Amino acid sequence: MNRFLRRTAGVIAATLCGSVWAESYTIDPRHTFPSFEVSHYGFSLQRGRFNKLSGTLELDAATKKGSVDVTIDMTSIDMGFEAWNKQMRGENFFQTDKFPQARFIARDFAFDPDKPTPVSGELTLLGVTRSVVLKVSQWRCAKHPILPRQLCGADLEATIKRSDFGMNANLPGIGDDVRISIPVEALKDS
């Protein structure tokens, strides 16, 4: 076998082995709540969160790579009282009748619990997809303290411009920069 074929076979084998050893996790919706804050006419930072989401996480300890796919139920927005939630679900903001979900997908990000690195991916919001980089302040994977399963958790954050996704209502009074914080936990699939 010539050197090119051996190298090609080696790359294919490494790729296949890497995907075989990747561990699958399911995002725990009871401990994962994306929240956001935005300036309200310079008087205060108003905060909200989304109460429902689902997703999966793949981690490969051997190659120190990961992938994530998360879908957020935009109708689950929680601003603290229903009248405000209804306004945020409406035509000027999240338009949940047309866009009931947002989705974040990151493929092949670097995963090293000892040296957290940013996760680059694609966020689809209001039907618009943009690149977003999530800053990772910490990763931790260990046996769950109560359940007999592996648990991975992280704290993530990013700042996006809402106008990049077509959300222009009340600019510049309501700020364009939106800070997103995401505590996330995921349980290893059985």
Secondary structure as the mmCIF struct_conf table of DSSP 4:
data_model
#
loop_
_struct_conf.conf_type_id
_struct_conf.id
_struct_conf.beg_label_comp_id
_struct_conf.beg_label_asym_id
_struct_conf.beg_label_seq_id
_struct_conf.end_label_comp_id
_struct_conf.end_label_asym_id
_struct_conf.end_label_seq_id
HELX_RH_AL_P HELX_RH_AL_P1 ARG A 3 TRP A 21
HELX_LH_PP_P HELX_LH_PP_P1 ALA A 22 ALA A 22
STRN STRN1 GLU A 23 ILE A 27
TURN_TY1_P TURN_TY1_P1 PRO A 29 ARG A 30
BEND BEND1 HIS A 31 HIS A 31
STRN STRN2 SER A 35 HIS A 40
TURN_TY1_P TURN_TY1_P2 TYR A 41 PHE A 43
STRN STRN3 SER A 44 PHE A 50
STRN STRN4 LEU A 53 ASP A 60
TURN_TY1_P TURN_TY1_P3 ALA A 61 LYS A 64
STRN STRN5 LYS A 65 ASP A 73
HELX_RH_3T_P HELX_RH_3T_P1 MET A 74 SER A 76
STRN STRN6 ILE A 77 ASP A 78
BEND BEND2 MET A 79 PHE A 81
HELX_RH_AL_P HELX_RH_AL_P2 GLU A 82 ARG A 89
BEND BEND3 GLY A 90 GLY A 90
TURN_TY1_P TURN_TY1_P4 GLU A 91 PHE A 94
TURN_TY1_P TURN_TY1_P5 THR A 96 LYS A 98
STRN STRN7 GLN A 101 ALA A 110
TURN_TY1_P TURN_TY1_P6 PRO A 113 ASP A 114
BEND BEND4 LYS A 115 LYS A 115
STRN STRN8 VAL A 119 LEU A 125
TURN_TY1_P TURN_TY1_P7 LEU A 126 GLY A 127
STRN STRN9 VAL A 128 LYS A 143
BEND BEND5 PRO A 145 ARG A 149
STRN STRN10 GLN A 150 LYS A 161
HELX_RH_3T_P HELX_RH_3T_P2 ARG A 162 PHE A 165
TURN_TY1_P TURN_TY1_P8 GLY A 166 GLY A 166
TURN_TY1_P TURN_TY1_P9 ALA A 169 GLY A 173
STRN STRN11 ILE A 174 LYS A 188
HELX_LH_PP_P HELX_LH_PP_P2 ASP A 189 ASP A 189
#
